[in-house]
Amino acid sequence: MYEGVVQDLIDELGRLPGVGPKSAQRIAFHLLQADSLDVTRLVSALVEVKEKVRFCIVCGNVAEAEQCRICSDPRRDLTYICVVEEPKDVVAVERTREFRGRYHVLGGAISPIEGVGPDDLRIKELLTRLADGAVTEVIVATDPNLEGEATATYLARLLRPLDLKVTRLASGLPVGGDLEYADEVTLGRAFEGRRVLDV
Amino acid sequence: MALYRDAAIVLRAQKLGEADRIVTLLTRQHGKVRAVAKGVRRTRSRFGARLEPFMIVDVMLYEGRSLDTVTQAETLAPYGDPIARDYVSYTAATAMLETAERLTEEREPAMQQFLLLAGGLSALAGGDHEAGLVLDSFLLRSLAVAGWAPSFHDCARCGAPGPQRAFNLASGGTVCPSCRTPGSALPALATLELLAALLVGDWDVADQSLPQHRREGSGLVTAFLQWHLERGVRSLRLVERV
């Protein structure tokens, strides 16, 4: 145990995800030895992020204004909505430069074992956005794991009565991998989603 | 520290660090085991979807002090995909996994629970019976394996031959008029017949049951389960009944 503020700093750092007691101690001593300008910059970044960043009222993505950069961009296609679990998934899809529509962040996936049901996600907000009929396709881009698949199944069932196309991101073999190491589910999906070769 | 191999059902997967997961496995020989699956969240992971909940796998584990480490995994039954494609089955199967996790202890062999859960997941994935019935049958039978077999015919307290009508949670099932205590339920006779059929796996009777008896039966099963477990089963609240 250290004394006073040093221990307080170690305790606070130890509360961060993925930071154990030893890592917290290492970071604390790094900060103690660091230039005070660097530490001030870190402190102001932390304060600023809490003061300025909020959630977009339209899609639920992180934003610095009432609407995020994507929702307030008039060049984005209003007929497509890509549904993702977390704001970090928006960044992942944006990196592809393939999608020009808008997003909807659910805030997680349905996981009954963790006590997360459909009512705990931003599904009602999605239905409200679809009510005016401007959207023609909803692309479900939840994680390709069990909770993500179940959430996609739930959304597909919920959106079926609406007059729009509901699609799911394809899943299959990773580029650069070996076929023999693919698991049965992934390989099965790859077969299911095979495409005609245009030569 | 030893390396061992076993068949296992993946009960739960929790994120750990950058790309790892802690998986809770119900193994055939070694009971419940918690193990680290390194790099499993990366898209190029050699484990792929093999360590997702509902999967039955042949695993090689390296024994650790508190957590084991998964070194290899081969699929024995890929139930995850068909179950996740049907939301009603998914919620029922999740409640089955959580119950199995609660009724088993770490490193205490529980082969009957393993076989029961494997059978239940197989029935859900194959769509053999209505998901709610499969769930209730699993809950009753896993409670019976854990030593809390309910009675749906004779008196659970004095053994007076049935059919008895009143159902009392604290007494462990149906009770005769002299053993009956205030607060006992009076379910329909057909509901008790359905529950007795689910307990022994008589699917001819169970499949022909009426919706109102299924609803009443599932209410009794849920109450019976919650009575015997110290904490409630969270996923039961989110189970969709047809």
Boltz contact constraints between the chains, C-beta under 6 A:
constraints:
  - contact:
      token1: [A, 18]
      token2: [B, 17]
      max_distance: 6.0
  - contact:
      token1: [A, 112]
      token2: [B, 91]
      max_distance: 6.0
  - contact:
      token1: [A, 112]
      token2: [B, 94]
      max_distance: 6.0
  - contact:
      token1: [A, 112]
      token2: [B, 235]
      max_distance: 6.0
  - contact:
      token1: [A, 112]
      token2: [B, 238]
      max_distance: 6.0
  - contact:
      token1: [A, 113]
      token2: [B, 94]
      max_distance: 6.0
  - contact:
      token1: [A, 113]
      token2: [B, 98]
      max_distance: 6.0
  - contact:
      token1: [A, 113]
      token2: [B, 235]
      max_distance: 6.0
  - contact:
      token1: [A, 115]
      token2: [B, 234]
      max_distance: 6.0
  - contact:
      token1: [A, 117]
      token2: [B, 238]
      max_distance: 6.0
  - contact:
      token1: [A, 145]
      token2: [B, 52]
      max_distance: 6.0
  - contact:
      token1: [A, 146]
      token2: [B, 52]
      max_distance: 6.0
  - contact:
      token1: [A, 146]
      token2: [B, 53]
      max_distance: 6.0
  - contact:
      token1: [A, 146]
      token2: [B, 80]
      max_distance: 6.0
  - contact:
      token1: [A, 146]
      token2: [B, 84]
      max_distance: 6.0
  - contact:
      token1: [A, 149]
      token2: [B, 84]
      max_distance: 6.0
  - contact:
      token1: [A, 150]
      token2: [B, 84]
      max_distance: 6.0
  - contact:
      token1: [A, 150]
      token2: [B, 90]
      max_distance: 6.0
  - contact:
      token1: [A, 153]
      token2: [B, 85]
      max_distance: 6.0
  - contact:
      token1: [A, 153]
      token2: [B, 87]
      max_distance: 6.0
  - contact:
      token1: [A, 154]
      token2: [B, 87]
      max_distance: 6.0
  - contact:
      token1: [A, 174]
      token2: [B, 43]
      max_distance: 6.0
  - contact:
      token1: [A, 174]
      token2: [B, 44]
      max_distance: 6.0
  - contact:
      token1: [A, 177]
      token2: [B, 44]
      max_distance: 6.0
  - contact:
      token1: [A, 181]
      token2: [B, 46]
      max_distance: 6.0
  - contact:
      token1: [A, 183]
      token2: [B, 48]
      max_distance: 6.0
  - contact:
      token1: [A, 183]
      token2: [B, 49]
      max_distance: 6.0
  - contact:
      token1: [A, 183]
      token2: [B, 50]
      max_distance: 6.0
  - contact:
      token1: [A, 184]
      token2: [B, 75]
      max_distance: 6.0
  - contact:
      token1: [A, 184]
      token2: [B, 78]
      max_distance: 6.0
  - contact:
      token1: [A, 185]
      token2: [B, 49]
      max_distance: 6.0
  - contact:
      token1: [A, 185]
      token2: [B, 78]
      max_distance: 6.0
  - contact:
      token1: [A, 185]
      token2: [B, 81]
      max_distance: 6.0
  - contact:
      token1: [A, 186]
      token2: [B, 48]
      max_distance: 6.0
  - contact:
      token1: [A, 186]
      token2: [B, 49]
      max_distance: 6.0
